[in-house]
Amino acid sequence: MKPVKSRSQRPAEERHARSRAVQQIADNPLLRGSLVPMARTCGKAGCHCQQGEKHTSLYLSVRWNNRRRMIYVPPAMESSVRGWVENAQEIDRLLDFISQQCLSDFLNEKEEKLGRPKSARVQSEKPRRKPP
């Protein structure tokens, strides 16, 4: 097996993506989940929600202890939580880009070792993409 590439041997786009991912993880809070607006009735007898005009509120949908949880997000915290979710999404995009780069390297190394071309399905895809 070839030794792992040093940083300087990696393409500039991959180095940049790795650097941004590490920086995001180290410097910013993040939440892996989704923000979901929900409309509900409150249960009060005279409330307008009983006639169909429901109360809307924001919930954070996350996996917690291997179960999907919906956590209420108070309006005062909405912008902070949105930022945290966006940070996690950016890290996911960066990790996906880095993974694609590594997959391309793997397929190239496999082709060299086995002496045969990559599968037609993988060849038709563009292995190198611009970083997000």
C-alpha positions, -999 to 999 in steps of 0.1 A, spaced: 0 0 0 12 35 -9 19 58 20 -7 85 26 -2 116 6 14 145 24 -5 178 25 16 193 -2 9 165 -26 -28 170 -24 -46 192 -50 -51 228 -38 -89 224 -38 -87 194 -14 -62 212 9 -85 242 10 -116 220 17 -98 202 45 -86 234 61 -121 249 60 -137 218 75 -112 217 104 -116 255 109 -154 252 109 -154 223 134 -129 241 157 -144 276 157 -181 273 153 -210 256 171 -229 231 149 -260 211 150 -266 182 126 -303 183 119 -330 202 101 -353 231 110 -389 223 105 -418 248 108 -449 231 123 -485 243 126 -504 231 156 -535 237 177 -531 247 213 -562 231 228 -577 263 243 -615 263 236 -618 300 223 -585 302 204 -584 310 167 -565 278 161 -597 258 167 -611 274 135 -582 263 114 -557 292 118 -531 272 136 -501 284 156 -468 280 137 -435 274 155 -401 261 146 -386 228 156 -352 213 153 -353 177 140 -323 157 152 -312 121 159 -307 116 196 -300 82 211 -308 66 177 -343 82 176 -356 112 157 -365 140 181 -383 173 174 -371 200 197 -390 233 200 -368 264 190 -379 296 208 -381 326 185 -353 343 204 -329 315 195 -340 310 159 -311 329 142 -285 311 164 -299 277 158 -302 284 120 -265 293 120 -255 262 139 -275 240 114 -259 259 85 -224 253 99 -231 215 101 -244 215 65 -213 233 53 -191 207 71 -211 179 54 -206 195 20 -168 198 26 -166 162 39 -185 150 8 -160 169 -15 -130 154 4 -145 120 2 -150 123 -35 -114 133 -39 -103 102 -19 -126 80 -39 -110 92 -71 -75 86 -56 -86 51 -45 -100 42 -80 -68 55 -97 -46 34 -73 -68 4 -78 -65 8 -116 -27 10 -113 -25 -21 -91 -49 -43 -111 -39 -30 -145 -75 -25 -157 -97 5 -161 -122 18 -136 -158 5 -140 -178 22 -168 -203 34 -142 -177 53 -122 -158 65 -153 -189 83 -166 -190 105 -134 -167 134 -130 -144 124 -101 -130 159 -95 -155 186 -85 -150 221 -73 -151 225 -35 -184 239 -21 
